[in-house]
Amino acid sequence: MISRRTFLGGAAAAGIAAGAGILSGCGSQQRGGDYVSLWGVGGDSRPAQQKVIDGFRKDHPEVTIDAKNVPSNGNDGDATNVITAVRGGTAPDLWWMDRFAAAQYASLGLLEPIDSLIKKYEDENFLDSWLTFAVNELSYNGQTFGLPTSTDTRGLYYNKKMLRDAGIDPDELAMSNGPIALDRLFEICDKITTKDKRGNYTKMGFIPWHGQGWGYTWGVGLGASYFDNESCEMTMLTDESLRAHQMIYDFAREFDYSRISAFVSSYEPSNAPPGQTAFYTDRLAFDIGTSGTMNGIRQYAPKLDWGYTHLPIFDKGMRPYTWSGGFGLVMPKGSSMTKNVWDFMKYYAGVPGLSIYSPATLALPTRPEVFSNPGLKELQPAIAQLKFSTSRPPVPVGQLWWDSLVQAQESVTIGSKTAKEALQTAQARVGGQMQANCPFKLPPDYGQPGT
């Protein structure tokens, strides 16, 4: 992970100071006026983005939007591209980035706070129009660094055909019945899981860590907290996090991790096309995925008979839960921050832009006014989850924290460490780095589920 000291030190070595021309955006790239540069989305989402641009330009024909594929959306913790652009004066006015990375990039001095623009052009309740958790992800030490665009949720997908074949009524999983408890889920899975004569799995009911079944996901269901605002410390070793990872450890031992791994490798090898997954091909009955998985099913498995419901709960009577990630628009250091840039940013992340982008990509909008858009009809079960969703903690060591949790989960699944040992290692890995960023506090309303 690149530290603030490394970034600023590298800048000094190149003869750059925080107030020098490169950091203020001086360079050969066109700036200001009627020109807006954008590092935007790529792949299948580009046509939707172009429609957003076209919609904006109908009312602002004098403005040129220069949209290029984003070289990195920041979700891997590698800030090389944006550091290079900021140093060279070639950073765009706007950048489509993973919101979870915003606090880290803001702590490195790579993003412009937008509070001055809000104060100049908007009313004091401007940010209340977006989902609270999404705004929180774009904040750092009391400042706001962007506007949320798309988001998602996580839920349990189920294969109705596999359930019926095992004598299970799929209606039992309906969201209206509330979350299914783990013991009942495992009971159903026992009726589905089959092996060949050599003991290899040919069908499985569920794999807790598959897809979006992170240790973090299970921890959210137990109310795990990973940061203490008072002590400014990461808290990886809570009872809730331990219980979540212990469940994964126990499942991997009981059902033999090596055979589970062989099953996954057989039915969805790493080089397989996107339509070849164990869930899409009637091999895995349950899978935890994001709301974006619905778009994948539409594209790659249109004949699949499937359903979507709440994430499983540990104990009967627990409340539904989920968590959300997603993207936002930020202004890298050196953005011209003109009125045209601001107006386009608001349009893209606002009701007009999201009313175009969200139905075209099946990405959940962060503006509640768009929830009822007719083009989002099939996403309504996921949209309903947003009222009790939250996000990962927007801390300045976010990528290291996430990588440490993933490494802990991997150690637990393969059995190289117990749940406690794995989380102790994670705590040791991230604790010192977090202390170097103190004092720091999460937003006051972080972790409170709801829109």
C-alpha positions in Angstrom: 0.0 0.0 0.0 1.3 3.4 -0.9 1.5 5.7 2.1 1.0 9.5 2.2 4.7 9.8 3.0 5.7 7.7 0.0 3.5 9.8 -2.3 4.7 13.2 -1.0 8.3 12.0 -0.8 8.2 10.9 -4.4 6.7 14.2 -5.4 9.4 16.1 -3.6 12.1 14.0 -5.3 10.7 15.1 -8.6 10.8 18.7 -7.6 7.1 18.9 -6.8 5.5 20.6 -3.8 1.9 20.5 -2.8 1.3 24.0 -4.1 3.3 23.6 -7.3 1.8 23.7 -10.8 1.6 19.9 -11.3 -0.6 19.4 -8.3 -2.8 22.3 -9.3 -3.4 20.7 -12.6 -1.1 22.8 -14.8 0.0 20.8 -17.8 -0.5 20.2 -21.5 -4.1 18.8 -21.0 -6.9 21.1 -21.9 -8.5 22.5 -18.8 -11.6 24.5 -17.8 -14.0 26.5 -19.9 -16.4 24.3 -21.8 -14.2 21.2 -21.6 -14.7 18.4 -19.1 -12.4 15.4 -19.1 -13.6 12.1 -17.6 -12.0 8.8 -16.7 -15.3 6.9 -17.1 -16.6 3.3 -17.2 -15.4 0.7 -19.7 -16.7 -2.5 -21.3 -20.4 -3.1 -21.6 -21.2 0.0 -19.6 -19.8 2.5 -22.0 -22.9 2.8 -24.2 -24.9 3.6 -21.1 -22.4 6.3 -20.1 -22.5 7.8 -23.6 -26.3 8.1 -23.3 -25.8 10.0 -20.0 -23.3 12.3 -21.8 -25.7 12.8 -24.7 -28.5 13.6 -22.2 -26.4 16.3 -20.5 -25.3 17.8 -23.7 -28.9 18.3 -24.9 -29.1 21.1 -22.3 -25.4 22.0 -22.5 -24.5 21.8 -26.2 -21.5 24.1 -25.7 -19.8 21.6 -23.3 -17.4 19.0 -24.6 -17.2 15.8 -22.5 -14.0 14.0 -23.2 -14.6 10.5 -21.9 -11.8 7.9 -21.7 -11.7 4.4 -20.2 -10.7 4.6 -16.6 -7.1 3.1 -16.3 -8.0 1.9 -12.8 -11.2 2.4 -10.7 -9.1 2.2 -7.5 -10.5 -1.1 -6.2 -7.1 -2.8 -6.1 -5.4 -0.2 -4.0 -2.8 0.5 -6.7 -2.7 4.3 -7.0 0.0 4.3 -9.6 -2.1 5.6 -12.5 -3.7 8.5 -10.6 -0.4 9.4 -9.0 1.3 9.5 -12.3 -1.5 11.6 -13.8 -1.6 14.0 -10.8 2.2 14.5 -11.0 2.1 15.0 -14.7 -0.8 17.4 -14.8 -2.9 15.0 -16.9 -5.4 13.9 -14.3 -9.0 14.2 -15.5 -11.6 16.6 -14.1 -13.7 13.6 -13.1 -12.9 10.0 -12.2 -15.3 7.1 -11.9 -13.9 5.2 -8.9 -14.7 2.5 -6.4 -16.1 4.4 -3.4 -14.4 2.1 -0.9 -11.0 3.4 -2.1 -11.9 7.1 -1.7 -10.8 7.5 1.9 -7.4 6.0 1.1 -6.9 8.1 -2.0 -8.1 11.2 -0.1 -5.6 10.5 2.7 -2.8 10.5 0.0 -3.8 13.9 -1.2 -5.0 12.6 -4.6 -8.5 13.9 -4.5 -10.1 17.3 -4.3 -12.8 17.9 -1.6 -16.0 19.1 -3.1 -17.3 20.9 0.0 -16.5 24.3 -1.5 -18.6 23.5 -4.6 -21.5 22.4 -2.5 -21.3 25.5 -0.4 -21.2 27.7 -3.5 -23.9 26.1 -5.6 -26.2 24.0 -3.4 -28.3 24.1 -0.3 -27.0 22.7 3.0 -29.1 19.5 2.7 -27.7 18.7 -0.8 -26.0 15.4 0.2 -29.2 14.1 1.9 -30.5 13.2 -1.5 -28.2 10.2 -1.8 -28.0 7.0 0.3 -26.2 7.8 3.5 -23.8 4.9 3.5 -22.8 5.8 -0.1 -22.0 9.4 0.9 -20.1 8.2 3.9 -17.8 6.1 1.7 -16.8 9.3 -0.1 -15.9 11.1 3.0 -12.6 11.5 4.9 -12.0 13.4 8.1 -15.1 15.5 7.8 -14.7 16.4 4.1 -16.6 15.0 1.1 -14.7 13.9 -1.9 -17.3 12.8 -4.5 -20.9 12.0 -5.3 -22.2 8.4 -5.3 -23.4 6.8 -8.5 -24.1 3.1 -8.5 -24.4 0.6 -5.7 -25.3 -3.0 -5.1 -26.5 -5.5 -2.4 -25.7 -9.0 -1.5 -28.2 -11.8 -1.3 -28.6 -15.6 -1.5 -29.4 -16.9 -5.0 -31.0 -20.3 -5.3 -31.6 -22.7 -8.1 -35.3 -23.7 -8.0 -34.9 -26.7 -10.2 -32.2 -28.2 -7.9 -34.5 -27.6 -4.9 -37.5 -29.2 -6.5 -35.4 -32.2 -7.5 -34.5 -32.6 -3.9 -38.1 -32.4 -2.7 -37.8 -28.8 -1.4 -40.5 -26.2 -2.2 -38.6 -23.1 -3.5 -41.3 -20.9 -2.0 -39.8 -21.6 1.4 -36.9 -19.3 0.3 -39.2 -16.3 -0.6 -38.1 -13.0 0.8 -41.5 -12.6 2.4 -40.7 -15.5 4.7 -37.6 -13.7 6.1 -34.0 -14.9 6.2 -33.3 -18.6 6.3 -31.3 -19.8 9.3 -28.0 -21.6 8.6 -29.0 -24.8 10.3 -32.1 -25.1 8.0 -30.0 -24.1 5.0 -27.4 -26.8 5.7 -30.3 -29.3 6.3 -31.6 -28.6 2.7 -28.1 -28.8 1.3 -27.6 -32.3 2.7 -30.5 -33.4 0.5 -28.9 -31.9 -2.6 -25.2 -32.7 -2.2 -24.1 -35.8 -4.2 -20.8 -37.6 -4.8 -19.5 -40.0 -7.3 -18.0 -43.4 -6.5 -14.6 -41.9 -5.8 -16.1 -39.5 -3.3 -15.8 -36.4 -5.5 -18.7 -33.9 -5.3 -20.9 -33.8 -8.4 -23.4 -31.4 -6.9 -23.3 -29.2 -3.8 -25.9 -27.4 -1.9 -23.8 -24.5 -0.7 -20.2 -23.3 -0.1 -20.2 -20.5 2.5 -17.1 -18.7 1.2 -18.0 -19.0 -2.5 -18.9 -15.9 -4.5 -19.6 -13.0 -2.1 -19.6 -15.2 1.0 -16.7 -13.4 2.5 -15.8 -13.7 6.2 -16.8 -10.0 6.2 -20.2 -10.8 4.8 -20.9 -13.3 7.5 -19.5 -10.9 10.1 -22.0 -8.2 9.0 -24.8 -10.6 9.8 -23.5 -10.9 13.3 -23.0 -7.2 13.8 -19.2 -7.3 13.7 -17.4 -3.9 13.9 -14.0 -3.5 12.5 -13.0 0.0 13.7 -13.1 1.7 17.1 -13.7 5.4 16.7 -12.6 6.2 20.2 -9.2 4.4 20.1 -8.6 4.8 16.4 -7.9 1.1 16.1 -8.9 -1.6 13.7 -10.8 -4.3 15.5 -10.4 -7.6 13.7 -10.7 -9.9 16.7 -14.3 -9.3 17.9 -16.4 -12.2 19.0 -18.7 -11.6 16.0 -15.8 -11.8 13.5 -14.4 -14.9 15.2 -17.8 -16.6 15.1 -18.1 -15.8 11.4 -14.7 -17.2 10.5 -15.2 -20.2 12.8 -18.3 -21.2 10.8 -16.2 -21.2 7.6 -13.4 -23.2 9.3 -15.8 -25.8 10.6 -17.5 -26.2 7.2 -14.2 -26.6 5.4 -13.1 -29.3 7.8 -16.4 -31.2 7.8 -16.9 -31.3 4.0 -13.2 -31.5 3.1 -11.8 -28.3 1.7 -9.7 -30.2 -0.9 -12.7 -31.9 -2.4 -14.7 -28.6 -2.4 -11.8 -26.9 -4.2 -11.7 -29.7 -6.7 -15.5 -29.4 -7.3 -15.2 -25.6 -7.9 -12.2 -26.2 -10.2 -14.1 -28.8 -12.2 -17.3 -26.8 -12.8 -16.0 -23.3 -13.0 -12.3 -23.4 -13.9 -10.4 -20.1 -13.7 -10.2 -19.7 -17.4 -13.9 -20.6 -18.1 -16.2 -18.2 -19.9 -18.5 -16.1 -17.7 -21.4 -18.3 -18.3 -19.7 -21.4 -16.9 -20.3 -21.4 -13.2 -21.4 -24.1 -10.9 -24.6 -22.2 -10.1 -25.5 -21.4 -13.7 -25.0 -25.0 -14.7 -27.2 -26.7 -12.0 -24.3 -27.9 -9.9 -24.5 -25.5 -7.0 -27.9 -24.9 -5.5 -27.2 -21.8 -3.4 -24.7 -19.0 -4.0 -24.1 -15.6 -2.4 -23.8 -12.9 -5.1 -24.3 -9.2 -5.6 -27.4 -7.7 -7.2 -25.2 -7.4 -10.3 -25.4 -11.2 -10.6 -28.9 -10.7 -12.0 -27.4 -9.1 -15.0 -25.0 -12.0 -15.4 -27.9 -14.5 -15.3 -29.8 -12.4 -17.9 -26.8 -12.5 -20.2 -25.3 -15.9 -19.7 -28.0 -18.2 -18.2 -31.4 -16.8 -19.4 -33.1 -20.2 -19.0 -32.0 -20.7 -15.4 -34.9 -21.1 -13.0 -33.6 -19.0 -10.0 -34.7 -17.0 -7.1 -33.1 -14.3 -4.8 -33.6 -13.9 -1.1 -32.0 -12.6 2.1 -28.6 -13.6 3.2 -28.7 -16.5 5.7 -28.8 -15.7 9.4 -26.9 -17.6 12.1 -29.7 -17.8 14.6 -33.5 -17.9 14.0 -35.1 -14.5 14.6 -32.1 -12.4 13.6 -32.8 -9.4 11.4 -32.1 -9.3 7.6 -28.8 -7.8 6.6 -26.6 -7.1 3.7 -23.8 -4.7 2.6 -23.2 -2.6 -0.4 -20.3 -1.5 -2.5 -20.3 0.6 -5.6 -18.9 3.6 -7.4 -18.9 7.3 -7.4 -17.5 10.3 -9.3 -14.6 12.2 -7.7 -12.3 15.0 -8.7 -8.6 14.1 -8.8 -6.1 16.7 -7.6 -5.7 19.2 -10.4 -9.3 19.0 -11.6 -10.4 22.4 -13.0 -13.5 22.2 -10.7 -15.4 24.5 -13.0 -19.2 25.0 -12.9 -19.4 22.8 -16.0 -17.5 20.0 -14.3 -19.8 20.3 -11.3 -23.0 20.4 -13.3 -22.0 17.3 -15.2 -21.0 15.5 -12.0 -24.4 16.3 -10.5 -26.2 15.2 -13.7 -24.4 11.9 -13.9 -24.8 11.1 -10.2 -28.2 12.7 -10.0 -31.7 11.6 -10.9 -31.3 12.4 -14.7 -28.1 10.5 -15.1 -29.0 7.5 -13.0 -32.4 7.2 -14.6 -30.4 6.5 -17.8 -27.4 4.6 -16.4 -29.1 2.3 -13.9 -31.7 0.6 -16.1 -29.2 0.1 -18.9 -26.6 -1.6 -16.6 -28.8 -3.0 -13.9 -26.7 -1.3 -11.3 -28.6 -0.1 -8.3 -29.0 3.7 -8.1 -27.9 5.7 -5.1 -30.8 8.1 -5.4 -34.0 6.8 -3.9 -36.1 8.7 -6.5 -34.8 6.3 -9.2 -35.8 3.1 -7.3 -39.2 3.0 -8.9 -37.9 3.4 -12.5 -39.8 0.8 -14.7 -36.5 -0.4 -16.0 -35.4 -1.6 -12.6 -38.4 -3.8 -12.0 -36.4 -7.1 -11.8 -34.1 -5.4 -9.2 -36.8 -4.6 -6.7 -35.9 -7.4 -4.3 -32.3 -6.0 -4.1 -33.6 -2.4 -3.9 -35.7 -3.5 -0.9 -32.6 -4.6 0.9 -31.1 -1.1 0.8 -33.1 0.0 3.8 -31.0 -2.2 6.0 -27.7 -2.1 4.1 -24.4 -0.6 5.1 -20.9 -0.5 3.7 -17.4 -1.5 4.5 -15.7 1.0 6.9 -14.2 3.9 4.8 -10.8 4.0 6.5 -7.5 5.3 5.0 -6.1 1.7 5.1 -9.1 0.2 3.4 -7.3 -2.0 0.8 -4.8 -3.3 3.3 -7.6 -4.1 5.8 -9.6 -5.9 3.1 -6.6 -7.8 1.8 -5.9 -8.9 5.4 -9.4 -10.1 5.9 -9.3 -12.1 2.7 -6.0 -13.6 3.6 -7.5 -14.6 7.0 -10.4 -16.3 5.3 -8.1 -18.2 2.9 -6.0 -19.4 5.9 -9.2 -20.6 7.6 -10.6 -22.4 4.6 -7.4 -24.3 3.8 -6.9 -25.0 7.5 -3.5 -23.5 7.9 -4.7 -21.4 10.8 -7.5 -21.4 13.2 -10.0 -18.5 13.1 -8.4 -16.8 16.0 -4.9 -17.2 14.6 -5.9 -15.9 11.2 -7.6 -12.8 12.6 -4.7 -12.2 14.9 -2.4 -12.1 11.9 -4.8 -9.8 10.1 -4.9 -7.5 13.1 -1.1 -7.4 13.3 -0.8 -6.7 9.6 -3.2 -3.7 9.5 -3.0 -2.3 13.0 0.3 -0.4 12.7 -0.6 1.1 9.4 -3.9 2.4 10.8 -2.1 4.0 13.7 0.0 6.0 11.3 -3.2 7.6 10.0 -4.5 8.6 13.4 -6.2 10.7 14.6 -9.1 9.6 12.4 -12.8 9.1 12.9 -15.5 7.4 10.8 -18.6 9.5 9.9 -20.9 9.9 12.9 -23.7 7.9 11.3 -21.5 5.2 9.8 -22.8 1.7 10.3 -26.4 2.7 10.9 -28.4 0.6 8.3 -30.9 2.3 6.1 -31.4 4.8 3.3 
